[in-house]
Amino acid sequence: MDGEQNGTQTQQDAQQQEQQASQQQTHQQETQAGNAADDRAAGSGADAAAYEAQLAERDSRIAELEEQIAEAAKNAETADGLRAEIAALKE
């Protein structure tokens, strides 16, 4: 009977080792997946910062152009007023 018990114990030991190896492998895969997700998040953070910077530049440029348009509109009004005054003086 000792031989049977030793055989059974050896099988149980082998099964436990397989389970432990499987658990370790699963843990490693989860860790690697987590690290990959962290890397993507870090990359996304850098991408998001660059995107935000581009948006800020765009908004700044839009504000500059709107100021130029407003000034051009004032100049156009001034020019129209001067033309009207010139026409009145010519009459």
Protein Blocks (a to p, Z undefined) as FASTA:
>chain_A
ZZmmmmmmmmmmmmmmmmmmmmmmmmmmmmmmmmmmmmmmmmmmmmmmmmmmmmmmmmmm
mmmmmmmmmmmmmmmmmmmmmmmmmmmmmZZ
